[in-house]
Amino acid sequence: MKYIFPLFILVLGTFQPLSAQLKFEREYRLKSREVPPAALEFMQALPFTKKIRWYREEGYQRTSIEAKTKHQSKRYSIEFDTSGQIEDVEVIIKWKNISAETRQLISKQLGQNHQRFRVRKVQIQYTGTPQALREFIAGTSDESRVTIRYELIVKAKTDGQFQRFEYLFSEAGEFIKRALIIDQNSDHLEF
Amino acid sequence: MSFSRRIIIPLGFVLLIGYYGQAQSSYQTGLLPALNVNTKLNRGWSINFKFESRQQLQRGIFGEEHDQDYEYVLSDLALVAGKKIGFDQSLAGGYLMRFRGQDMIHRLIQQFTIVRRYSSFRLAHRIAADQTMSAGASMTLRLRYRLSTEWPLKGQSVDPREFYIKANHEYLNVLQGEDYDLEIRFVPLLGYKFTDSNKTELGVDYRLDSFLQDHPRQRFWLRLIWYRVF
């Protein structure tokens, strides 16, 4: 019995590097009154006119608050930490909206990692100071004060297995990180 | 298309056919509990085992006194092997044994499925064929198409300890000897996901057939399924 706790710690330690590469999120819909005030204030200062949906996302290692809305035909996802501090702003774009040179670099990287791949979703990710992000979304400043990255959801065949990955690339197309997405079972839809 | 339209259009279509044929329409109601066990193997292979039992509660002609009460009808045991062949596609094939009274019925099954994930729901297409053999009857061939959808009742995906709505809509072409029939099924279900490998669904399995021959048969099964993944 006395060995159980050290064994648990050992097992946890063994799996930690692995879990860092895994992406599993559980999300709950939040009512506006459940959202941290700082996040609400940030959103209220923006020129969004459409309905804002709030979510709490729980991952393996972190929890975040996310606001989703549509603005000028673009789908926005604004992520905050649990205290309401802005973390990043993501906008869904098309693969072809990325410059040809960057696309080529990203494709080369994906080709090296996987036998086959298909880019299913692309988001442009903006990070920076709250003020810089606010001004950028409001259209009162350009992209020079924010950092741009690309977040991709990729379906890929690796070692004979079909899996989904979340990739993050820099604006220039340099690889930053990737995580294997833990997909839900679909046996109840197949059988 | 909105969620309500996805549900209402097929349901309306099915009920309309049922309504027009109601004068000579027979019905059957009952229970359809099922256990569905799935085991994931290496390299995209999986094995699915299904046990299903059918028990009739009532049978008769609409508008008349029912002519039969509780009766055990049959039990099915099926074993199907599946292989993921693409990002969203799977192929599967297997064998079903049906125990009906003293008779044993054999069925070979082949199916192709596509499961697509959208921002707030999942959609599955299943094209399947089966061949049913039993002593003293000619082989029954069926070609079927099923559309299934899963909608979370909270958030954008179904997480553990959350409810969801699932609906199946299926068309079955049935050929036995020279006789052809079309069966239509509509199955709205309320599901609950305990964990990612443990979920249950409850709903009505509505089946309409024989309407091409002008004497439609409508069957209403109370369906309770338990899905388990090992």
Boltz contact constraints between the chains, C-beta under 6 A:
constraints:
  - contact:
      token1: [A, 26]
      token2: [B, 159]
      max_distance: 6.0
  - contact:
      token1: [A, 27]
      token2: [B, 155]
      max_distance: 6.0
  - contact:
      token1: [A, 28]
      token2: [B, 155]
      max_distance: 6.0
  - contact:
      token1: [A, 29]
      token2: [B, 154]
      max_distance: 6.0
  - contact:
      token1: [A, 29]
      token2: [B, 155]
      max_distance: 6.0
  - contact:
      token1: [A, 155]
      token2: [B, 87]
      max_distance: 6.0
  - contact:
      token1: [A, 160]
      token2: [B, 43]
      max_distance: 6.0
  - contact:
      token1: [A, 162]
      token2: [B, 84]
      max_distance: 6.0
  - contact:
      token1: [A, 162]
      token2: [B, 87]
      max_distance: 6.0
  - contact:
      token1: [A, 185]
      token2: [B, 196]
      max_distance: 6.0
  - contact:
      token1: [A, 185]
      token2: [B, 229]
      max_distance: 6.0
  - contact:
      token1: [A, 186]
      token2: [B, 115]
      max_distance: 6.0
  - contact:
      token1: [A, 187]
      token2: [B, 38]
      max_distance: 6.0
  - contact:
      token1: [A, 188]
      token2: [B, 227]
      max_distance: 6.0
  - contact:
      token1: [A, 189]
      token2: [B, 115]
      max_distance: 6.0
  - contact:
      token1: [A, 189]
      token2: [B, 124]
      max_distance: 6.0
  - contact:
      token1: [A, 189]
      token2: [B, 148]
      max_distance: 6.0
  - contact:
      token1: [A, 190]
      token2: [B, 113]
      max_distance: 6.0
  - contact:
      token1: [A, 191]
      token2: [B, 36]
      max_distance: 6.0
  - contact:
      token1: [A, 191]
      token2: [B, 48]
      max_distance: 6.0
